[in-house]
Amino acid sequence: MLNLIEHYDDFIPMGRSGLNVHRQVEAMRFGFAARTKICDPAFAEQHLGLIEEIPTKKFADIIVKNLTDDTTHPPEYYNPIFDVPIDHGTSHSSIVDKDGMAVAITSTVNLVFGSQVMDPVTGIILNDEMDDFSTPGTPNAFGLWPSPFNYPEPFKRPLSSTTPTIIENESGDFYLAIGGSGGSRIFPAVFQTILNLDWGQDVSTAIEYGRLHDQLYPEFVDIDDVYPSEVVADLRGRGHKVQINDINRVAAVIQAVTKQGDVIYAASDSRKNGVAAGY
């Protein structure tokens, strides 16, 4: 998604215009379409090349030609592979020390209290990650339609939306550690926060700013009710089906720490009463 946005020279200077937000949503839609083609690489001999191709600049060069500035499209336009025509038990930590050594780590038991089974000896809550596999004909708990590449098999890892990320400056110095919780909303929320930083927001504002979410199915853009009304109207004008929701609901929750010059800035999402700590 970031590689797609990189093609627009006016994206950063233009800021959060209706056109740019439309491009942002379209990049998400292609991102979720690409997600349907990913699974455990050990079980993907026949399409391993595609999995390795998706994060490359070359792949974005091909896909970006299909992003249209005037309108959005039906889900099939984005070429997802399906077998049929909400924040829960996840947490993320972003950490950097005085030497610029960084950690971004996401842990999860998936849904609320996982499988709702606790080991009586260790007190560990067991997960229900089987929901991260695709079940033929049935969306998972986050409304994601099933991909045939992600059907369960012995010893196979289920597909996850977690995306703990570390970004460096061109010099190789630490710039950002970021990640979050929220099921299928995680990587679009991380994507938007990174773009907010590029638009000049500080890390706290970048995290707290209203978000939107489009995962192809269900067929609507879910938008926080604080999002600029003129941008929402612009999206509707380009054919997007818009659904407005209360920003105070727990959706995706982002944690990030960034270093700018000699100063470290950290922020933890208030959507889950997060707190940033320093030393």
WOHUBEL-V850163 format. One record per residue. N is the residue number from 1. RES is the residue in three letters. PSI is psi in whole degrees, 0 to 359 (* if undefined). D_LAST is the distance of its C-alpha to the last C-alpha in Angstrom with 1 decimal. Layout:
# WOHUBEL-V850163
((N;RES;PSI;D_LAST) (N;RES;PSI;D_LAST))
This chain:
# WOHUBEL-V850163
((1;MET;319;34.2) (2;LEU;323;32.1) (3;ASN;325;34.9) (4;LEU;312;37.4) (5;ILE;330;35.6) (6;GLU;340;35.3) (7;HIS;345;39.1) (8;TYR;104;39.1) (9;ASP;334;38.7) (10;ASP;5;38.7) (11;PHE;311;36.0) (12;ILE;311;33.1) (13;PRO;326;35.3) (14;MET;335;37.1) (15;GLY;202;34.1) (16;ARG;63;34.4) (17;SER;167;38.2) (18;GLY;319;40.4) (19;LEU;316;41.4) (20;ASN;321;37.9) (21;VAL;322;36.9) (22;HIS;315;40.2) (23;ARG;322;39.2) (24;GLN;313;35.8) (25;VAL;317;37.7) (26;GLU;322;40.3) (27;ALA;321;37.7) (28;MET;317;36.3) (29;ARG;319;39.9) (30;PHE;328;40.4) (31;GLY;316;37.1) (32;PHE;329;38.3) (33;ALA;318;41.7) (34;ALA;325;40.2) (35;ARG;329;38.2) (36;THR;351;41.5) (37;LYS;13;42.4) (38;ILE;144;39.5) (39;CYS;186;39.4) (40;ASP;119;38.5) (41;PRO;332;39.7) (42;ALA;345;41.4) (43;PHE;25;43.8) (44;ALA;39;44.3) (45;GLU;320;46.6) (46;GLN;336;48.9) (47;HIS;28;46.3) (48;LEU;325;43.4) (49;GLY;323;44.1) (50;LEU;318;43.4) (51;ILE;318;40.0) (52;GLU;336;39.1) (53;GLU;329;40.6) (54;ILE;316;38.7) (55;PRO;8;35.4) (56;THR;158;37.4) (57;LYS;323;38.3) (58;LYS;318;41.9) (59;PHE;317;41.8) (60;ALA;325;40.3) (61;ASP;326;43.0) (62;ILE;313;45.5) (63;ILE;323;44.0) (64;VAL;335;43.1) (65;LYS;341;46.9) (66;ASN;356;47.1) (67;LEU;122;44.7) (68;THR;132;46.9) (69;ASP;340;45.9) (70;ASP;338;48.7) (71;THR;158;48.3) (72;THR;183;46.6) (73;HIS;164;48.6) (74;PRO;157;49.4) (75;PRO;325;47.2) (76;GLU;340;49.7) (77;TYR;329;49.4) (78;TYR;0;46.0) (79;ASN;48;47.7) (80;PRO;161;45.6) (81;ILE;104;47.0) (82;PHE;162;47.6) (83;ASP;2;50.2) (84;VAL;134;51.2) (85;PRO;*;52.6) (86;ILE;125;32.4) (87;ASP;138;29.1) (88;HIS;246;29.4) (89;GLY;47;27.7) (90;THR;144;25.1) (91;SER;153;21.3) (92;HIS;145;19.0) (93;SER;134;15.4) (94;SER;127;14.1) (95;ILE;140;11.2) (96;VAL;143;10.5) (97;ASP;182;8.8) (98;LYS;342;9.2) (99;ASP;4;12.8) (100;GLY;12;13.6) (101;MET;126;14.3) (102;ALA;153;14.5) (103;VAL;135;15.6) (104;ALA;115;17.6) (105;ILE;132;19.2) (106;THR;131;21.7) (107;SER;153;23.4) (108;THR;150;26.4) (109;VAL;9;29.4) (110;ASN;256;31.0) (111;LEU;180;32.7) (112;VAL;120;31.9) (113;PHE;27;31.5) (114;GLY;235;32.9) (115;SER;1;36.3) (116;GLN;30;35.9) (117;VAL;129;36.5) (118;MET;133;34.3) (119;ASP;122;34.7) (120;PRO;343;35.9) (121;VAL;310;34.5) (122;THR;340;30.9) (123;GLY;8;30.4) (124;ILE;133;29.5) (125;ILE;126;30.8) (126;LEU;146;33.1) (127;ASN;170;32.9) (128;ASP;51;35.7) (129;GLU;350;35.0) (130;MET;335;38.7) (131;ASP;342;38.5) (132;ASP;344;36.7) (133;PHE;162;40.1) (134;SER;136;42.9) (135;THR;123;45.7) (136;PRO;124;49.0) (137;GLY;1;50.0) (138;THR;126;47.1) (139;PRO;156;43.8) (140;ASN;189;40.7) (141;ALA;341;38.6) (142;PHE;10;36.9) (143;GLY;8;40.3) (144;LEU;130;40.1) (145;TRP;151;43.6) (146;PRO;139;44.4) (147;SER;135;44.6) (148;PRO;339;47.1) (149;PHE;343;44.7) (150;ASN;21;42.3) (151;TYR;148;44.9) (152;PRO;141;44.0) (153;GLU;157;45.3) (154;PRO;134;44.8) (155;PHE;10;41.7) (156;LYS;143;40.6) (157;ARG;135;37.0) (158;PRO;154;36.9) (159;LEU;137;35.7) (160;SER;156;32.3) (161;SER;0;30.7) (162;THR;143;27.1) (163;THR;63;25.8) (164;PRO;129;22.3) (165;THR;137;22.0) (166;ILE;129;20.3) (167;ILE;135;21.8) (168;GLU;157;21.9) (169;ASN;169;23.3) (170;GLU;332;26.8) (171;SER;349;25.5) (172;GLY;356;23.7) (173;ASP;156;20.2) (174;PHE;136;17.7) (175;TYR;312;18.3) (176;LEU;137;17.6) (177;ALA;130;16.8) (178;ILE;153;18.6) (179;GLY;185;20.7) (180;GLY;186;22.0) (181;SER;166;24.4) (182;GLY;25;27.9) (183;GLY;227;30.6) (184;SER;349;32.7) (185;ARG;353;30.7) (186;ILE;300;27.5) (187;PHE;330;28.5) (188;PRO;325;30.2) (189;ALA;320;27.2) (190;VAL;315;25.0) (191;PHE;312;27.8) (192;GLN;322;28.0) (193;THR;319;24.3) (194;ILE;317;24.5) (195;LEU;323;27.7) (196;ASN;321;26.1) (197;LEU;319;23.5) (198;ASP;332;26.6) (199;TRP;7;28.2) (200;GLY;5;25.7) (201;GLN;149;23.7) (202;ASP;167;19.9) (203;VAL;326;18.0) (204;SER;312;18.1) (205;THR;322;21.8) (206;ALA;324;22.5) (207;ILE;318;21.5) (208;GLU;340;23.1) (209;TYR;148;26.3) (210;GLY;149;29.4) (211;ARG;166;30.4) (212;LEU;161;33.6) (213;HIS;131;34.7) (214;ASP;115;37.9) (215;GLN;29;38.5) (216;LEU;302;42.3) (217;TYR;133;43.3) (218;PRO;158;43.6) (219;GLU;67;45.1) (220;PHE;159;43.0) (221;VAL;119;39.8) (222;ASP;119;37.5) (223;ILE;135;36.0) (224;ASP;146;33.6) (225;ASP;357;35.6) (226;VAL;358;33.5) (227;TYR;143;34.4) (228;PRO;128;36.5) (229;SER;327;40.1) (230;GLU;328;41.7) (231;VAL;318;39.8) (232;VAL;316;40.8) (233;ALA;321;44.4) (234;ASP;318;44.3) (235;LEU;316;43.2) (236;ARG;321;46.1) (237;GLY;337;48.4) (238;ARG;9;47.5) (239;GLY;4;48.5) (240;HIS;139;45.3) (241;LYS;116;45.6) (242;VAL;137;42.9) (243;GLN;121;41.5) (244;ILE;134;39.2) (245;ASN;158;36.8) (246;ASP;126;34.5) (247;ILE;337;31.0) (248;ASN;353;29.7) (249;ARG;154;31.0) (250;VAL;111;28.5) (251;ALA;255;29.3) (252;ALA;145;26.7) (253;VAL;121;23.0) (254;ILE;141;20.6) (255;GLN;134;16.9) (256;ALA;152;15.7) (257;VAL;136;13.1) (258;THR;152;14.6) (259;LYS;124;14.3) (260;GLN;112;16.9) (261;GLY;233;17.6) (262;ASP;7;14.6) (263;VAL;135;12.5) (264;ILE;130;10.6) (265;TYR;135;11.8) (266;ALA;149;11.5) (267;ALA;144;14.1) (268;SER;133;15.6) (269;ASP;125;19.3) (270;SER;347;20.7) (271;ARG;341;23.8) (272;LYS;28;22.4) (273;ASN;38;20.2) (274;GLY;155;17.0) (275;VAL;132;13.6) (276;ALA;143;10.6) (277;ALA;146;7.1) (278;GLY;180;3.8) (279;TYR;*;0.0))
